Amino acid sequence: MPLSSGSRRRHRRTSRKSSRRRSGGWLSKIFKGLAIAGISLGILAAMGIGYLYYTIAPTLPDVQQLREVQLQMPLRIFTAEGDLIAEYGEKRREPVMISEVPDSLKNSIIAAEDQTFYTHPGVAWQGLARAAFYLVKTGRKGPGGSTITMQVARNFFLSNERTYDRKIREIFLSFKIESELAKDEILELYINKIYLGTRSYGFAAASRVYYGKSITELDLAESAMLAGLPKAPSRYNPIVNPERALLRRDYVLGRLLALGMIDQQSHDSAKAEVVTAELHTAKPDVEADYVGEMVRARVEQLFGKNWANAGYKVYTSIRSQQQTSANTALRDALYDYERRHGYTGPLAQLDAETMADPLLLSEALEALPNPGDLLPAAVISVQDDNTATVMTETGEQHVLPFEDVEWARERISIDKQGDEITNVNEVMAVGDVIALQRRKDGSARFVQEPAIEGAFIAMEPDTGEITALVGGYDYYRSKFNRATQARRQPGSTFKPFIYSAALNAGDTAATIYNDAPVVFHDSALEGEWRPSNYSGRFFGPTRLREALVKSRNLVSVRVLREIGIPYAVEYAQRFGFEPGRLPPDLSLALGNASVTPMEMSGAFAVFANGGYKVPAHFIDRVEDPRGNVIYSTPKVVFCDDCDPNFVNPLDAELESEGSASNGEPATGAAVTNDEVLEVLNNEDATAEESAAASLELKKVLLDTVDAPRVIDERNAYLMTSMMREVVQRGTARRAGEALKRGDLAGKTGTTNNQLDAWFVGFNPKVVAAAWIGSDGLDPLGRGEAGGVAALPMWTSFIAETLAGTPEVDFPPPPGLKTIRIDRKTGEPAAGDNTMLELFLEDNMPDAEALKRAEAAEQSSEGDPVVDYDKSRSEKVEEVEQLF
């Protein structure tokens, strides 16, 4: 029942009396402490302290906040398996419980900072007396008097300004803390909060930074070294000032001995240890820097400017093994490209004096850049057996055989090289610095830093989860993320979308188009346009399936002209392509669009999953420091009757890189209220305010999001069957030969003048896009088609990703018929030079043609022309003949 106004006043008076009785406990400690120190203040002094108490006490913060405080911690990003990708934030912190802190460290902290910690009431009167005496003697504020409790009060609630008002509040707050928290709770807060230099906050973080080990692994000498840091983190930093740090450590060891916390032998043994501290930064377990930046931008988009110190842990959809495979595949492809186009010369040349001094040689090599996974190495000898010996900065030596050097003909231009190499000494001389690539088995091969770039992205076609992403050769060479930001022409990798539109408009895989020269008069193309095939040859009447398998340009142009450009542009949007980036002219048939590798992988996923547009995403969940899930990605669910134009909330994830700079959380799957956003966007918010705001974030409103059907499942299956033949016998047959799997499909792509090389491929479990090109739009060179430059990257990745896994077939949907056709005419036929083809039941060949073929079949007693009644397993087996 609500209280009356009179009852509320009585309730407030009762509450104030109760509060005073509770606070009186720690007020009495003040007077008791004064008495213990032998200081008689008299009635006036007591009245003064009482006045200060009743004036200041109501303004002191609630100590119970310390139990719930969220220490400022960096943002950490992990793979799906929990491997570290990146860490962002100005403060390194790793909170621990007091039970995890070794006795050697606890004792060292108490000996160095507050030897009476477990007995004083929050204030050490002797220390205050010393500080007061120093003030009277010198007229200046001096050191002394701060207990561990007082430092906790100051670090969590107060500023560091040296004023009398702040000191008085600190004293009262220290008594309040002592009355409400246990000693070990106070010590735990101190251990986790105190600044210890080199961006480390708390002793657990300092243990990682200075010694590269867990706090539980610290020995006595290391504990004493760290315990000496709070007094002056810069002055006693063991990395910057090892001599001063050693003196401070020995002082702490001396205090431990004097207080009886260690024996003489332990003291002497620890004191004899040399300074071993060195800088240890958080090293990622998996190289995925482009992913790390994408996540950082998305977290800022979701949670505001305070993203860097709230201690969020982000678990991504990235698979550790796939990401590592993608990194290697991309770099191998770029190195192989460089080796095909000749050698540009050594990285540097070292003089004889440097080569003769191992220390100078090591320093010279260490000073050179090493982008990607390159190792600079100096040639130390060229042997008579046509080999060269090189040495890295660590002194590691490798012998390079002639077979590993003969590629290095002089590069005169991208398409012209010097004479063939017959001896290693034609390429290398002692003192040359070359680049090595270390391989998995520990060996190294001679390569050179690529001048071109690449991108790679893999995702699950059913869920949209991105499992691997590489935005370039080296994030620290160029932070531009080509996987998500580089808009390039897709070339022939765009043809499947034109052919899918044709099937949807009534064509079949057996429809005949003439592969012959043609001249188009198109005002949109500024006059006459004479398209040609990549080979420069023409092949006459060609079935649609064969045209895609062999990537016939002229057929694609005729198909687009037949179905109509507006229709094709509208249809392509179903796969996620932006209409403004699709040219409204016939060049669209040859891939004259503007797309990213991310868009291409998502578009091909529609074929792989049977016709659904699945939103690509890379975050699984975000946790706060306590493990509470404050954001999670909804599960993707296929939907046959949903609006294909539905704006999926997960699309905001892929827009984060461009929108996070303004600090405003985007609309999407996570929602907050205005008050929470105000706190989260406040860079000056205290740790507890940030914690409270983070906990106010609402979880994702949707448990699931719909993936709408955008094309007929039979269309998707027909297109997949065509692209399986691309891998088996078409422009990507090298992948089929290498992988020896029947469940792979895809399409190569090459643009005019070899500016871009693509391969996008898939099976039911993974779809991946590989791209190679020049940021400056320089030609890749003669012969650098998608099947040469990009396909090996995809093949290498798929080989490792699917190694040891059984083939997963694409199940044929209902509503398809298998008909035997003539290979040349595409008409139903029987006898020699025929093949099986798939047709939609509602788009069968001409009835008269079927009758003629069936009559011919009956007279020859061959296989049936049309399969109507076979079992599902028999149908699947027969369909396999198509591939």
FENJOKA-V560216 format. One record per residue. N is the residue number from 0. RES is the residue in three letters. BURIAL is b if it has 16 or more other C-alpha atoms within 10 Angstrom, else e. Layout:
{{N RES BURIAL} {N RES BURIAL}}
//
This chain:
{{0 MET e} {1 PRO e} {2 LEU e} {3 SER e} {4 SER e} {5 GLY e} {6 SER e} {7 ARG e} {8 ARG e} {9 ARG e} {10 HIS e} {11 ARG e} {12 ARG e} {13 THR e} {14 SER e} {15 ARG e} {16 LYS e} {17 SER e} {18 SER e} {19 ARG e} {20 ARG e} {21 ARG e} {22 SER b} {23 GLY e} {24 GLY e} {25 TRP b} {26 LEU b} {27 SER e} {28 LYS b} {29 ILE b} {30 PHE b} {31 LYS e} {32 GLY b} {33 LEU e} {34 ALA e} {35 ILE e} {36 ALA e} {37 GLY e} {38 ILE e} {39 SER e} {40 LEU e} {41 GLY e} {42 ILE e} {43 LEU e} {44 ALA e} {45 ALA e} {46 MET e} {47 GLY e} {48 ILE b} {49 GLY e} {50 TYR e} {51 LEU e} {52 TYR b} {53 TYR e} {54 THR e} {55 ILE e} {56 ALA b} {57 PRO e} {58 THR e} {59 LEU e} {60 PRO e} {61 ASP e} {62 VAL b} {63 GLN e} {64 GLN e} {65 LEU b} {66 ARG e} {67 GLU e} {68 VAL b} {69 GLN b} {70 LEU b} {71 GLN b} {72 MET b} {73 PRO b} {74 LEU b} {75 ARG b} {76 ILE b} {77 PHE b} {78 THR b} {79 ALA b} {80 GLU e} {81 GLY e} {82 ASP b} {83 LEU b} {84 ILE b} {85 ALA b} {86 GLU b} {87 TYR b} {88 GLY b} {89 GLU e} {90 LYS b} {91 ARG b} {92 ARG b} {93 GLU b} {94 PRO b} {95 VAL b} {96 MET e} {97 ILE b} {98 SER e} {99 GLU e} {100 VAL b} {101 PRO b} {102 ASP b} {103 SER b} {104 LEU b} {105 LYS b} {106 ASN b} {107 SER b} {108 ILE b} {109 ILE b} {110 ALA b} {111 ALA b} {112 GLU b} {113 ASP b} {114 GLN b} {115 THR e} {116 PHE b} {117 TYR e} {118 THR e} {119 HIS b} {120 PRO b} {121 GLY b} {122 VAL b} {123 ALA b} {124 TRP b} {125 GLN e} {126 GLY b} {127 LEU b} {128 ALA e} {129 ARG e} {130 ALA b} {131 ALA b} {132 PHE e} {133 TYR b} {134 LEU e} {135 VAL e} {136 LYS e} {137 THR e} {138 GLY e} {139 ARG e} {140 LYS e} {141 GLY e} {142 PRO e} {143 GLY e} {144 GLY b} {145 SER b} {146 THR b} {147 ILE b} {148 THR b} {149 MET b} {150 GLN b} {151 VAL b} {152 ALA b} {153 ARG b} {154 ASN b} {155 PHE b} {156 PHE b} {157 LEU b} {158 SER e} {159 ASN e} {160 GLU e} {161 ARG e} {162 THR e} {163 TYR e} {164 ASP e} {165 ARG e} {166 LYS b} {167 ILE e} {168 ARG b} {169 GLU b} {170 ILE b} {171 PHE b} {172 LEU b} {173 SER b} {174 PHE b} {175 LYS b} {176 ILE b} {177 GLU b} {178 SER b} {179 GLU e} {180 LEU e} {181 ALA e} {182 LYS b} {183 ASP e} {184 GLU b} {185 ILE b} {186 LEU b} {187 GLU b} {188 LEU b} {189 TYR b} {190 ILE b} {191 ASN b} {192 LYS b} {193 ILE b} {194 TYR b} {195 LEU b} {196 GLY b} {197 THR b} {198 ARG e} {199 SER b} {200 TYR b} {201 GLY b} {202 PHE b} {203 ALA b} {204 ALA b} {205 ALA b} {206 SER b} {207 ARG b} {208 VAL b} {209 TYR b} {210 TYR b} {211 GLY b} {212 LYS e} {213 SER b} {214 ILE b} {215 THR b} {216 GLU e} {217 LEU b} {218 ASP e} {219 LEU b} {220 ALA b} {221 GLU b} {222 SER b} {223 ALA b} {224 MET b} {225 LEU b} {226 ALA b} {227 GLY b} {228 LEU b} {229 PRO b} {230 LYS e} {231 ALA e} {232 PRO b} {233 SER b} {234 ARG e} {235 TYR b} {236 ASN b} {237 PRO b} {238 ILE b} {239 VAL e} {240 ASN e} {241 PRO b} {242 GLU e} {243 ARG e} {244 ALA b} {245 LEU b} {246 LEU e} {247 ARG b} {248 ARG b} {249 ASP b} {250 TYR b} {251 VAL b} {252 LEU b} {253 GLY b} {254 ARG b} {255 LEU b} {256 LEU b} {257 ALA e} {258 LEU e} {259 GLY e} {260 MET b} {261 ILE b} {262 ASP e} {263 GLN e} {264 GLN e} {265 SER e} {266 HIS b} {267 ASP e} {268 SER e} {269 ALA b} {270 LYS b} {271 ALA e} {272 GLU e} {273 VAL e} {274 VAL b} {275 THR e} {276 ALA b} {277 GLU e} {278 LEU e} {279 HIS e} {280 THR e} {281 ALA e} {282 LYS e} {283 PRO e} {284 ASP e} {285 VAL b} {286 GLU b} {287 ALA b} {288 ASP b} {289 TYR b} {290 VAL b} {291 GLY b} {292 GLU b} {293 MET b} {294 VAL b} {295 ARG b} {296 ALA b} {297 ARG b} {298 VAL b} {299 GLU b} {300 GLN b} {301 LEU b} {302 PHE b} {303 GLY b} {304 LYS b} {305 ASN b} {306 TRP b} {307 ALA b} {308 ASN b} {309 ALA b} {310 GLY b} {311 TYR b} {312 LYS b} {313 VAL b} {314 TYR b} {315 THR b} {316 SER b} {317 ILE b} {318 ARG b} {319 SER b} {320 GLN e} {321 GLN b} {322 GLN b} {323 THR b} {324 SER b} {325 ALA b} {326 ASN b} {327 THR b} {328 ALA b} {329 LEU b} {330 ARG b} {331 ASP b} {332 ALA b} {333 LEU b} {334 TYR b} {335 ASP b} {336 TYR b} {337 GLU b} {338 ARG b} {339 ARG b} {340 HIS b} {341 GLY b} {342 TYR b} {343 THR e} {344 GLY b} {345 PRO b} {346 LEU b} {347 ALA e} {348 GLN e} {349 LEU b} {350 ASP e} {351 ALA e} {352 GLU e} {353 THR e} {354 MET b} {355 ALA e} {356 ASP e} {357 PRO e} {358 LEU e} {359 LEU e} {360 LEU b} {361 SER b} {362 GLU e} {363 ALA b} {364 LEU b} {365 GLU b} {366 ALA e} {367 LEU e} {368 PRO e} {369 ASN e} {370 PRO e} {371 GLY b} {372 ASP b} {373 LEU b} {374 LEU b} {375 PRO b} {376 ALA b} {377 ALA b} {378 VAL b} {379 ILE b} {380 SER b} {381 VAL b} {382 GLN e} {383 ASP e} {384 ASP e} {385 ASN e} {386 THR b} {387 ALA b} {388 THR b} {389 VAL b} {390 MET b} {391 THR b} {392 GLU b} {393 THR e} {394 GLY e} {395 GLU e} {396 GLN b} {397 HIS b} {398 VAL b} {399 LEU b} {400 PRO b} {401 PHE b} {402 GLU e} {403 ASP e} {404 VAL b} {405 GLU b} {406 TRP b} {407 ALA b} {408 ARG b} {409 GLU b} {410 ARG b} {411 ILE e} {412 SER e} {413 ILE e} {414 ASP e} {415 LYS e} {416 GLN b} {417 GLY e} {418 ASP e} {419 GLU e} {420 ILE b} {421 THR e} {422 ASN b} {423 VAL b} {424 ASN b} {425 GLU e} {426 VAL b} {427 MET b} {428 ALA b} {429 VAL b} {430 GLY b} {431 ASP b} {432 VAL b} {433 ILE b} {434 ALA b} {435 LEU b} {436 GLN b} {437 ARG e} {438 ARG e} {439 LYS e} {440 ASP e} {441 GLY e} {442 SER e} {443 ALA b} {444 ARG b} {445 PHE b} {446 VAL b} {447 GLN b} {448 GLU b} {449 PRO b} {450 ALA e} {451 ILE b} {452 GLU b} {453 GLY b} {454 ALA b} {455 PHE b} {456 ILE b} {457 ALA b} {458 MET b} {459 GLU b} {460 PRO b} {461 ASP b} {462 THR b} {463 GLY b} {464 GLU b} {465 ILE b} {466 THR b} {467 ALA b} {468 LEU b} {469 VAL b} {470 GLY b} {471 GLY b} {472 TYR b} {473 ASP b} {474 TYR b} {475 TYR e} {476 ARG e} {477 SER e} {478 LYS e} {479 PHE b} {480 ASN b} {481 ARG b} {482 ALA b} {483 THR b} {484 GLN b} {485 ALA b} {486 ARG b} {487 ARG b} {488 GLN b} {489 PRO b} {490 GLY b} {491 SER b} {492 THR b} {493 PHE b} {494 LYS b} {495 PRO b} {496 PHE b} {497 ILE b} {498 TYR b} {499 SER b} {500 ALA b} {501 ALA b} {502 LEU b} {503 ASN b} {504 ALA e} {505 GLY e} {506 ASP b} {507 THR b} {508 ALA b} {509 ALA b} {510 THR b} {511 ILE b} {512 TYR b} {513 ASN b} {514 ASP b} {515 ALA b} {516 PRO e} {517 VAL e} {518 VAL e} {519 PHE e} {520 HIS e} {521 ASP e} {522 SER e} {523 ALA e} {524 LEU e} {525 GLU e} {526 GLY e} {527 GLU e} {528 TRP e} {529 ARG e} {530 PRO b} {531 SER b} {532 ASN b} {533 TYR e} {534 SER e} {535 GLY e} {536 ARG e} {537 PHE b} {538 PHE e} {539 GLY e} {540 PRO b} {541 THR b} {542 ARG b} {543 LEU b} {544 ARG b} {545 GLU b} {546 ALA b} {547 LEU b} {548 VAL b} {549 LYS b} {550 SER b} {551 ARG b} {552 ASN b} {553 LEU b} {554 VAL b} {555 SER b} {556 VAL b} {557 ARG b} {558 VAL b} {559 LEU b} {560 ARG e} {561 GLU e} {562 ILE b} {563 GLY b} {564 ILE b} {565 PRO e} {566 TYR e} {567 ALA b} {568 VAL b} {569 GLU e} {570 TYR b} {571 ALA b} {572 GLN b} {573 ARG b} {574 PHE b} {575 GLY b} {576 PHE b} {577 GLU b} {578 PRO e} {579 GLY e} {580 ARG e} {581 LEU b} {582 PRO b} {583 PRO b} {584 ASP b} {585 LEU b} {586 SER b} {587 LEU b} {588 ALA b} {589 LEU b} {590 GLY b} {591 ASN b} {592 ALA b} {593 SER b} {594 VAL b} {595 THR b} {596 PRO b} {597 MET b} {598 GLU b} {599 MET b} {600 SER b} {601 GLY b} {602 ALA b} {603 PHE b} {604 ALA b} {605 VAL b} {606 PHE b} {607 ALA b} {608 ASN b} {609 GLY b} {610 GLY b} {611 TYR b} {612 LYS b} {613 VAL b} {614 PRO b} {615 ALA b} {616 HIS b} {617 PHE b} {618 ILE b} {619 ASP b} {620 ARG b} {621 VAL b} {622 GLU b} {623 ASP b} {624 PRO b} {625 ARG e} {626 GLY e} {627 ASN e} {628 VAL b} {629 ILE b} {630 TYR b} {631 SER b} {632 THR b} {633 PRO b} {634 LYS e} {635 VAL b} {636 VAL e} {637 PHE b} {638 CYS b} {639 ASP b} {640 ASP e} {641 CYS e} {642 ASP e} {643 PRO b} {644 ASN e} {645 PHE e} {646 VAL e} {647 ASN e} {648 PRO b} {649 LEU b} {650 ASP b} {651 ALA b} {652 GLU b} {653 LEU b} {654 GLU b} {655 SER b} {656 GLU b} {657 GLY e} {658 SER b} {659 ALA b} {660 SER e} {661 ASN e} {662 GLY b} {663 GLU b} {664 PRO b} {665 ALA b} {666 THR e} {667 GLY b} {668 ALA b} {669 ALA b} {670 VAL b} {671 THR b} {672 ASN e} {673 ASP e} {674 GLU e} {675 VAL b} {676 LEU b} {677 GLU e} {678 VAL b} {679 LEU b} {680 ASN b} {681 ASN e} {682 GLU e} {683 ASP e} {684 ALA e} {685 THR b} {686 ALA b} {687 GLU b} {688 GLU b} {689 SER b} {690 ALA b} {691 ALA b} {692 ALA b} {693 SER b} {694 LEU e} {695 GLU e} {696 LEU b} {697 LYS e} {698 LYS b} {699 VAL b} {700 LEU e} {701 LEU e} {702 ASP e} {703 THR e} {704 VAL b} {705 ASP b} {706 ALA b} {707 PRO b} {708 ARG b} {709 VAL b} {710 ILE b} {711 ASP b} {712 GLU b} {713 ARG b} {714 ASN b} {715 ALA b} {716 TYR b} {717 LEU b} {718 MET b} {719 THR b} {720 SER b} {721 MET b} {722 MET b} {723 ARG b} {724 GLU b} {725 VAL b} {726 VAL b} {727 GLN b} {728 ARG b} {729 GLY b} {730 THR b} {731 ALA b} {732 ARG b} {733 ARG b} {734 ALA b} {735 GLY b} {736 GLU e} {737 ALA e} {738 LEU b} {739 LYS e} {740 ARG b} {741 GLY b} {742 ASP b} {743 LEU b} {744 ALA b} {745 GLY b} {746 LYS b} {747 THR b} {748 GLY b} {749 THR b} {750 THR b} {751 ASN e} {752 ASN e} {753 GLN b} {754 LEU b} {755 ASP b} {756 ALA b} {757 TRP b} {758 PHE b} {759 VAL b} {760 GLY b} {761 PHE b} {762 ASN b} {763 PRO b} {764 LYS b} {765 VAL b} {766 VAL b} {767 ALA b} {768 ALA b} {769 ALA b} {770 TRP b} {771 ILE b} {772 GLY b} {773 SER e} {774 ASP e} {775 GLY e} {776 LEU e} {777 ASP e} {778 PRO b} {779 LEU b} {780 GLY b} {781 ARG e} {782 GLY e} {783 GLU b} {784 ALA b} {785 GLY b} {786 GLY b} {787 VAL b} {788 ALA b} {789 ALA b} {790 LEU b} {791 PRO b} {792 MET b} {793 TRP b} {794 THR b} {795 SER b} {796 PHE b} {797 ILE b} {798 ALA b} {799 GLU e} {800 THR b} {801 LEU b} {802 ALA e} {803 GLY e} {804 THR e} {805 PRO e} {806 GLU e} {807 VAL e} {808 ASP e} {809 PHE b} {810 PRO e} {811 PRO b} {812 PRO e} {813 PRO e} {814 GLY e} {815 LEU b} {816 LYS b} {817 THR b} {818 ILE b} {819 ARG b} {820 ILE b} {821 ASP b} {822 ARG b} {823 LYS e} {824 THR e} {825 GLY b} {826 GLU b} {827 PRO b} {828 ALA b} {829 ALA b} {830 GLY b} {831 ASP e} {832 ASN e} {833 THR b} {834 MET b} {835 LEU b} {836 GLU b} {837 LEU b} {838 PHE b} {839 LEU b} {840 GLU e} {841 ASP e} {842 ASN e} {843 MET b} {844 PRO b} {845 ASP e} {846 ALA e} {847 GLU e} {848 ALA e} {849 LEU b} {850 LYS e} {851 ARG e} {852 ALA b} {853 GLU b} {854 ALA e} {855 ALA b} {856 GLU b} {857 GLN e} {858 SER e} {859 SER e} {860 GLU e} {861 GLY e} {862 ASP e} {863 PRO b} {864 VAL b} {865 VAL b} {866 ASP b} {867 TYR e} {868 ASP e} {869 LYS e} {870 SER e} {871 ARG e} {872 SER e} {873 GLU e} {874 LYS b} {875 VAL e} {876 GLU e} {877 GLU e} {878 VAL b} {879 GLU e} {880 GLN e} {881 LEU e} {882 PHE b}}
//
